[in-house]
Amino acid sequence: MVGVSLEYDQRSIQMMDPVWLVLLLPLAYLHGWYTGKSLGVRQGAMGMFDELYSNGKPVKGKQFTRKIEISLEDGDS
């Protein structure tokens, strides 16, 4: 019969220590906030530009130029 060892690695237990969670979770939150703020805003701006450009009307005589209409009214119109 093969014996089973119930020993465990001390390093794996130490990584699950709640102190690591208390230290690393705020860092992970700040990293996500900063990344979302910089990359998310950039992606949103690019998406809005693409939407406006694709819905715009081509301007005669000007290549890669489109006329867009922007309304400041609330709601869909």
Z-matrix of the N, CA and C atoms (Angstrom, degrees):
N
C 1 1.431
C 2 1.526 1 108.31
N 3 1.337 2 114.38 1 137.63
C 4 1.457 3 119.86 2 -176.83
C 5 1.514 4 108.65 3 -89.11
N 6 1.316 5 115.88 4 130.99
C 7 1.461 6 120.18 5 179.45
C 8 1.532 7 111.39 6 -81.26
N 9 1.300 8 116.76 7 145.79
C 10 1.457 9 122.44 8 179.61
C 11 1.521 10 107.86 9 -109.97
N 12 1.314 11 114.98 10 127.10
C 13 1.458 12 119.77 11 179.81
C 14 1.528 13 109.38 12 -87.78
N 15 1.308 14 116.69 13 132.28
C 16 1.444 15 121.95 14 178.67
C 17 1.521 16 112.27 15 -98.12
N 18 1.338 17 116.10 16 14.72
C 19 1.454 18 119.26 17 178.49
C 20 1.524 19 109.52 18 -73.14
N 21 1.286 20 116.76 19 152.74
C 22 1.453 21 120.94 20 179.17
C 23 1.525 22 109.09 21 -131.68
N 24 1.305 23 114.18 22 161.01
C 25 1.455 24 120.77 23 -179.18
C 26 1.529 25 108.79 24 -83.62
N 27 1.298 26 117.34 25 124.72
C 28 1.459 27 121.58 26 -177.81
C 29 1.534 28 111.96 27 -63.94
N 30 1.346 29 117.65 28 -31.66
C 31 1.464 30 120.01 29 -178.73
C 32 1.524 31 111.52 30 -66.02
N 33 1.317 32 117.98 31 -38.62
C 34 1.461 33 119.53 32 -179.05
C 35 1.534 34 110.90 33 -68.44
N 36 1.314 35 117.16 34 -33.74
C 37 1.461 36 120.15 35 178.06
C 38 1.530 37 109.68 36 -71.13
N 39 1.297 38 118.50 37 -38.37
C 40 1.452 39 121.51 38 -178.42
C 41 1.526 40 111.55 39 -66.92
N 42 1.324 41 119.62 40 -33.08
C 43 1.456 42 121.77 41 179.38
C 44 1.524 43 111.58 42 -68.66
N 45 1.317 44 118.10 43 -22.18
C 46 1.458 45 121.35 44 178.82
C 47 1.532 46 111.87 45 -90.24
N 48 1.290 47 116.60 46 5.03
C 49 1.457 48 121.83 47 -179.95
C 50 1.533 49 110.01 48 -62.87
N 51 1.316 50 119.45 49 133.78
C 52 1.472 51 121.84 50 -178.77
C 53 1.522 52 113.77 51 -58.23
N 54 1.312 53 117.68 52 -22.93
C 55 1.466 54 120.02 53 177.95
C 56 1.526 55 110.02 54 -61.31
N 57 1.336 56 117.26 55 -39.18
C 58 1.468 57 120.66 56 178.30
C 59 1.529 58 110.40 57 -63.67
N 60 1.313 59 116.97 58 -38.46
C 61 1.458 60 119.41 59 178.50
C 62 1.528 61 111.02 60 -64.98
N 63 1.316 62 116.16 61 -42.30
C 64 1.457 63 120.54 62 -179.77
C 65 1.528 64 110.44 63 -64.46
N 66 1.320 65 117.74 64 -34.98
C 67 1.463 66 120.81 65 -179.40
C 68 1.531 67 112.57 66 -81.39
N 69 1.326 68 117.38 67 -39.56
C 70 1.458 69 120.18 68 -171.90
C 71 1.523 70 114.19 69 -88.64
N 72 1.316 71 119.08 70 -29.31
C 73 1.460 72 119.89 71 -179.40
C 74 1.535 73 112.99 72 -62.93
N 75 1.326 74 119.48 73 -43.55
C 76 1.471 75 117.57 74 175.84
C 77 1.529 76 112.68 75 -63.13
N 78 1.326 77 117.32 76 -36.96
C 79 1.467 78 119.89 77 176.53
C 80 1.522 79 111.27 78 -64.66
N 81 1.307 80 117.11 79 -41.12
C 82 1.464 81 120.76 80 177.78
C 83 1.524 82 110.84 81 -64.72
N 84 1.329 83 116.60 82 -39.78
C 85 1.467 84 120.63 83 177.61
C 86 1.524 85 110.83 84 -62.64
N 87 1.328 86 117.11 85 -48.04
C 88 1.464 87 120.68 86 -179.78
C 89 1.524 88 111.56 87 -63.30
N 90 1.313 89 116.99 88 -39.33
C 91 1.467 90 120.65 89 176.87
C 92 1.529 91 110.56 90 -62.13
N 93 1.319 92 117.55 91 -45.08
C 94 1.455 93 121.52 92 178.56
C 95 1.509 94 112.57 93 -65.27
N 96 1.312 95 117.18 94 -38.86
C 97 1.461 96 121.30 95 179.07
C 98 1.518 97 110.61 96 -65.24
N 99 1.342 98 116.42 97 -46.45
C 100 1.465 99 120.21 98 -179.27
C 101 1.528 100 110.91 99 -65.41
N 102 1.323 101 117.00 100 -44.44
C 103 1.462 102 120.68 101 -179.69
C 104 1.518 103 110.27 102 -64.30
N 105 1.314 104 117.69 103 -43.78
C 106 1.458 105 120.95 104 178.52
C 107 1.512 106 112.40 105 -64.79
N 108 1.325 107 115.77 106 -36.55
C 109 1.458 108 119.94 107 -178.97
C 110 1.526 109 110.68 108 -67.82
N 111 1.307 110 117.56 109 -44.42
C 112 1.463 111 119.77 110 -176.67
C 113 1.527 112 111.52 111 -80.29
N 114 1.314 113 117.57 112 -51.53
C 115 1.463 114 120.41 113 -177.50
C 116 1.519 115 111.80 114 -75.34
N 117 1.321 116 117.67 115 -38.32
C 118 1.458 117 121.11 116 -178.32
C 119 1.522 118 112.34 117 -64.95
N 120 1.325 119 117.13 118 -41.85
C 121 1.459 120 120.58 119 178.86
C 122 1.524 121 109.77 120 -66.14
N 123 1.323 122 116.99 121 -40.87
C 124 1.461 123 121.05 122 -180.00
C 125 1.531 124 110.62 123 -64.16
N 126 1.321 125 117.60 124 -43.61
C 127 1.465 126 120.52 125 179.23
C 128 1.522 127 111.14 126 -67.67
N 129 1.323 128 117.54 127 -37.36
C 130 1.459 129 120.56 128 177.77
C 131 1.518 130 111.69 129 -65.02
N 132 1.327 131 116.82 130 -40.99
C 133 1.464 132 120.80 131 179.03
C 134 1.522 133 110.65 132 -66.07
N 135 1.323 134 117.31 133 -40.85
C 136 1.467 135 119.92 134 178.70
C 137 1.525 136 110.78 135 -65.59
N 138 1.323 137 116.64 136 -39.46
C 139 1.462 138 120.14 137 178.91
C 140 1.516 139 111.85 138 -65.75
N 141 1.327 140 117.39 139 -40.38
C 142 1.467 141 120.93 140 178.14
C 143 1.521 142 110.51 141 -66.11
N 144 1.325 143 117.37 142 -40.69
C 145 1.461 144 120.05 143 177.65
C 146 1.522 145 110.76 144 -62.20
N 147 1.330 146 117.19 145 -44.47
C 148 1.465 147 120.75 146 179.18
C 149 1.518 148 111.07 147 -60.77
N 150 1.325 149 116.99 148 -41.02
C 151 1.458 150 121.44 149 -179.87
C 152 1.532 151 110.74 150 -65.48
N 153 1.320 152 116.85 151 -45.75
C 154 1.459 153 120.21 152 178.93
C 155 1.522 154 111.46 153 -64.61
N 156 1.326 155 116.97 154 -42.13
C 157 1.466 156 120.83 155 -179.07
C 158 1.522 157 111.76 156 -65.59
N 159 1.314 158 116.82 157 -42.88
C 160 1.469 159 119.59 158 -177.78
C 161 1.528 160 111.82 159 -70.14
N 162 1.335 161 118.37 160 -28.70
C 163 1.472 162 121.30 161 178.46
C 164 1.523 163 112.95 162 -89.12
N 165 1.329 164 117.82 163 -6.65
C 166 1.458 165 121.19 164 -179.22
C 167 1.522 166 112.08 165 -76.05
N 168 1.336 167 114.90 166 162.41
C 169 1.465 168 121.30 167 178.99
C 170 1.522 169 108.80 168 -98.75
N 171 1.336 170 118.08 169 132.46
C 172 1.473 171 120.26 170 -179.62
C 173 1.535 172 111.84 171 -60.33
N 174 1.327 173 115.67 172 141.95
C 175 1.463 174 121.78 173 177.84
C 176 1.521 175 107.17 174 -94.66
N 177 1.327 176 116.13 175 127.95
C 178 1.468 177 120.35 176 -178.93
C 179 1.527 178 109.80 177 -66.40
N 180 1.318 179 114.82 178 135.16
C 181 1.459 180 120.71 179 176.70
C 182 1.519 181 114.78 180 84.64
N 183 1.324 182 118.82 181 -5.23
C 184 1.467 183 121.56 182 179.70
C 185 1.516 184 109.24 183 -125.74
N 186 1.315 185 115.53 184 115.26
C 187 1.461 186 120.79 185 -179.52
C 188 1.529 187 109.72 186 -76.56
N 189 1.307 188 116.49 187 141.67
C 190 1.477 189 124.64 188 179.12
C 191 1.533 190 112.40 189 61.29
N 192 1.320 191 117.46 190 26.75
C 193 1.462 192 121.75 191 178.44
C 194 1.520 193 108.47 192 -122.64
N 195 1.334 194 116.51 193 133.49
C 196 1.458 195 121.86 194 179.76
C 197 1.513 196 109.97 195 -132.63
N 198 1.301 197 115.90 196 148.69
C 199 1.459 198 122.25 197 178.05
C 200 1.526 199 107.69 198 -97.30
N 201 1.328 200 115.98 199 127.65
C 202 1.462 201 120.46 200 -179.59
C 203 1.519 202 108.94 201 -118.05
N 204 1.306 203 116.01 202 156.36
C 205 1.455 204 122.02 203 178.05
C 206 1.520 205 107.94 204 -119.70
N 207 1.311 206 116.08 205 127.23
C 208 1.459 207 121.92 206 -178.97
C 209 1.511 208 108.94 207 -119.08
N 210 1.316 209 116.07 208 130.82
C 211 1.455 210 121.70 209 179.23
C 212 1.526 211 109.34 210 -114.74
N 213 1.323 212 115.88 211 139.76
C 214 1.459 213 120.91 212 179.68
C 215 1.522 214 112.85 213 -96.95
N 216 1.335 215 117.23 214 9.22
C 217 1.449 216 121.44 215 179.81
C 218 1.530 217 110.59 216 -74.68
N 219 1.321 218 115.19 217 150.33
C 220 1.464 219 119.92 218 175.16
C 221 1.517 220 109.45 219 -78.70
N 222 1.313 221 116.29 220 147.55
C 223 1.460 222 120.87 221 176.70
C 224 1.515 223 112.45 222 84.73
N 225 1.315 224 114.39 223 173.82
C 226 1.467 225 120.60 224 179.80
C 227 1.509 226 109.73 225 -84.37
N 228 1.319 227 115.80 226 129.07
C 229 1.458 228 119.28 227 177.33
C 230 1.506 229 110.72 228 -137.56
